[in-house]
Amino acid sequence: MNLKIEQPPITLREMALTNLRNAIITGYFPAGKRLVERVLCEELGVSRTVVREAIRYLEAEGLVEIIPNKGPIVSVLNWQIAEQIYDIRLLLEQSAVVDCTKNLDLQNSQILQQHLEQLHQAFEQNNIPHLLAVSRELYHQIFTIAQHDIAWEVVERLNGRISRLRAMTINSTRREISGYERICRIMEAILAHDPESAKQAVTDHLAEASAIAKQILNP
């Protein structure tokens, strides 16, 4: 008899953390909003201990900051911060797609195509939290194939703010090409074993996204 639990259940703390993170990323809790423990306990249906743990994690992700004599608030995301995030993403993602292309084999190609199909379905559903989760998994796979594990750790540290920027720009009417189409161009170049085109597609994708973010954050 095999008693091993293959996939451990999601804890109450993890569910509260996910819901609170999504509420910030999607703008339900806007920048600068004070996060009152009592109110969050009622909205999330959890204890103060769980709320405090979630806030502590989100502070580490840069989504929450603690103001003296005021308590936790949703971090303000300005263009100065966003510009640095896009610059870091550009360096890490360009390098990742190049090495992903070089390391690509048939099995990994099929995995990437499956992730791209999931992304297409997520865009069709227009469920922002789900879309952001699927996008993260696709990029994680690219970095994994590239064997850029340390670079992915850096991305993960920034992922809360990256997701916040994605949610802000992904459906913008200012886009010349949809976010999904931009990612498709990156993927097509990777699957065609064309590292230079993949690198350029990343540049084009982030250049458009950062320009939109700048217009929103620094009008």
C-alpha positions in Angstrom: 0.0 0.0 0.0 1.3 3.4 -1.0 0.4 6.0 1.6 2.5 8.8 0.1 0.6 12.0 -0.7 1.8 12.9 -4.2 0.4 16.5 -4.1 0.0 18.0 -0.7 -3.3 20.0 -0.1 -3.2 23.8 -0.3 -3.1 25.2 3.2 -5.4 28.0 4.4 -2.4 30.3 4.6 -1.5 29.6 1.0 -5.1 30.2 -0.2 -5.2 33.5 1.7 -1.9 34.5 0.4 -2.9 33.7 -3.2 -6.3 35.6 -2.9 -4.7 38.6 -1.3 -1.9 38.7 -3.9 -4.4 38.5 -6.7 -6.5 41.3 -5.1 -3.5 43.6 -5.2 -2.2 42.5 -8.6 -5.6 43.0 -10.3 -6.2 46.4 -8.6 -9.0 45.3 -6.3 -6.8 46.8 -3.6 -5.3 49.8 -5.3 -1.9 51.3 -4.6 -1.7 53.1 -1.3 -4.7 51.4 0.2 -4.3 50.6 3.9 -4.7 46.9 4.6 -6.6 46.6 7.9 -6.2 43.2 9.5 -9.8 43.1 10.9 -11.3 43.8 7.5 -9.0 41.3 5.7 -10.0 38.6 8.3 -13.6 39.2 7.4 -13.1 39.3 3.7 -10.8 36.3 3.6 -12.5 34.3 6.3 -9.3 33.6 8.2 -7.6 34.4 11.5 -5.4 37.4 12.2 -2.4 35.1 12.4 -3.0 33.9 8.8 -3.5 37.5 7.6 -0.2 38.6 9.2 1.7 35.8 7.6 0.3 36.6 4.2 1.2 40.3 4.6 4.7 39.4 5.6 5.1 37.3 2.5 3.7 40.1 0.3 6.0 42.6 1.9 9.0 40.4 0.8 7.5 40.4 -2.7 7.3 44.2 -2.8 3.5 44.3 -3.0 3.0 45.6 0.5 5.0 48.0 2.6 4.7 48.8 6.3 4.3 52.4 7.2 5.2 53.5 10.7 2.2 54.4 12.8 -0.1 53.4 9.9 0.5 49.7 9.3 0.6 47.8 6.0 -0.5 49.4 2.7 -0.4 48.3 -0.9 2.9 49.4 -2.3 3.0 52.3 -4.7 4.2 51.2 -8.2 5.7 54.2 -10.0 7.6 54.4 -13.3 11.0 54.6 -11.6 10.4 51.1 -10.1 8.7 49.7 -13.2 11.5 50.8 -15.5 14.1 48.9 -13.4 11.9 45.8 -13.5 11.6 46.0 -17.3 15.4 46.5 -17.6 16.0 43.4 -15.5 13.4 41.4 -17.4 15.0 42.3 -20.7 18.5 41.1 -19.7 17.3 37.9 -18.1 14.6 37.0 -20.7 16.8 37.7 -23.7 19.5 35.4 -22.3 16.9 32.7 -21.3 15.3 32.5 -24.7 18.7 32.2 -26.5 19.8 29.3 -24.3 16.3 27.7 -24.3 16.5 27.7 -28.1 20.0 26.1 -28.0 18.9 23.4 -25.5 15.5 22.6 -27.1 14.7 19.0 -27.9 11.6 17.3 -29.2 10.2 16.6 -25.7 10.7 20.2 -24.5 9.2 21.5 -27.7 6.0 19.6 -27.0 6.0 20.9 -23.4 6.3 24.5 -24.6 3.5 24.0 -27.2 1.3 22.6 -24.5 2.0 25.7 -22.3 1.3 28.0 -25.2 -2.0 26.3 -25.9 -2.9 26.8 -22.2 -2.0 30.4 -22.5 -4.2 30.8 -25.6 -7.1 29.4 -23.6 -6.4 31.7 -20.7 -6.4 34.7 -23.0 -9.8 33.5 -24.4 -11.2 33.3 -20.9 -9.8 36.7 -19.9 -9.5 35.5 -16.3 -6.6 37.8 -15.2 -5.4 35.7 -12.2 -5.4 32.5 -14.2 -3.8 34.2 -17.2 -1.0 35.5 -15.0 -0.4 32.1 -13.4 -0.3 30.4 -16.9 2.1 33.1 -18.1 4.4 32.5 -15.1 4.4 28.7 -15.8 5.3 29.3 -19.5 8.3 31.6 -18.6 9.3 29.1 -15.9 9.5 26.4 -18.5 11.6 28.6 -20.8 14.1 29.4 -18.0 14.2 25.7 -16.9 15.0 24.5 -20.4 17.7 27.2 -20.6 19.1 25.9 -17.3 18.9 29.5 -15.9 17.9 28.4 -12.4 19.5 31.3 -10.5 18.1 33.8 -13.0 14.6 32.3 -12.4 15.1 32.8 -8.6 15.6 36.5 -9.4 12.5 36.6 -11.5 10.5 34.9 -8.8 11.6 37.6 -6.3 10.1 40.2 -8.7 7.2 38.1 -9.8 4.6 39.9 -7.7 5.5 43.3 -9.3 6.0 41.7 -12.7 2.4 40.3 -12.5 1.1 43.6 -11.4 2.6 45.3 -14.5 1.3 42.5 -16.7 -2.2 42.9 -15.3 -1.9 46.7 -16.0 -0.7 46.4 -19.6 -1.9 43.1 -20.9 -5.3 44.2 -22.3 -4.4 47.8 -23.0 -6.0 49.3 -26.2 -2.7 51.1 -26.7 -1.0 47.8 -27.9 -0.2 47.6 -31.6 0.0 43.8 -31.2 -1.7 41.8 -28.5 0.3 40.5 -25.6 -0.6 36.9 -26.7 0.7 37.6 -30.2 3.9 39.0 -28.8 4.5 35.9 -26.7 3.6 33.7 -29.7 6.3 35.4 -31.7 8.8 34.6 -29.0 7.7 31.0 -28.9 7.7 30.6 -32.7 11.3 31.7 -32.8 12.3 29.4 -30.0 10.5 26.4 -31.6 12.2 27.3 -35.0 15.6 27.2 -33.2 16.2 30.8 -34.1 17.9 32.4 -31.1 18.4 35.9 -32.6 14.7 36.2 -33.6 13.7 35.0 -30.2 15.9 37.6 -28.6 14.5 40.3 -30.8 10.9 39.2 -30.1 11.6 39.6 -26.4 13.0 43.1 -27.0 9.9 44.1 -29.0 7.5 42.6 -26.5 9.1 44.4 -23.5 9.6 47.6 -25.4 5.8 47.9 -26.1 4.8 46.8 -22.6 7.2 49.2 -20.9 6.0 52.1 -23.1 2.4 51.4 -22.1 3.3 51.1 -18.4 5.2 54.4 -18.7 2.1 56.1 -20.1 -0.1 54.7 -17.3 2.3 55.4 -14.4 3.9 58.6 -15.6 1.2 60.4 -17.7 
